[in-house]
Amino acid sequence: MQIDPTLKMVKTPNIYTLVKGAAEGRTRLNAFDKALLQAGVGDTNLMRMSSILPPAAEQVSVSDISFPKGGLVPLAYATIDGNTPGRLISAAVAVGIPEDDSEPGVIMEFEDHADLDTVEGIVRQMVVDGFEYRGRKLKEIKSFGIEHKIETCGAVFAAAVLWYK
């Protein structure tokens, strides 16, 4: 059977937003769920994807997007949780925008038991590296992250969410 190459199974997203959240919960999963709510994606079904930003995707505010409750939402994300009081956890995402907007960008994500400056520095370098081995010219890096000192049971979450105009 021959497949029509113009047939698309899924529409390509054309906007994106960067979100983050941190929370405490009774369990690690509850902390993660509360962090998702804080980030504005807690009532959706997350579809974790690999880290490619569609060509010419436009950044918007999360408040400009109305996600359908229970909808399937594509995103690249970093998350970490823990239950050691006083331990620091951080998560960040970075988006690399190419000079040529007909080319795709990259999204990188990283999490660690480290301060946000360290985590964001690493994820930004990951974008530089991704552009270098793709042979593309980088115009701009946008990064977004969050850190949290665990009280009893905490989680952090940072994501690049792809969506549609």
Protein Blocks (a to p, Z undefined) as FASTA:
>chain_A
ZZdfkbcfbdcdfbdcddddddddfblklmmmmmmmmnopmmcccdddddddcehiacdd
fklpccdehiacdddddddddfdehiacdddddddddfblmbccddddddddddfklmmm
mmmmmmmmmmmmnopacfbdcddddddddfklccdddddddddZZ
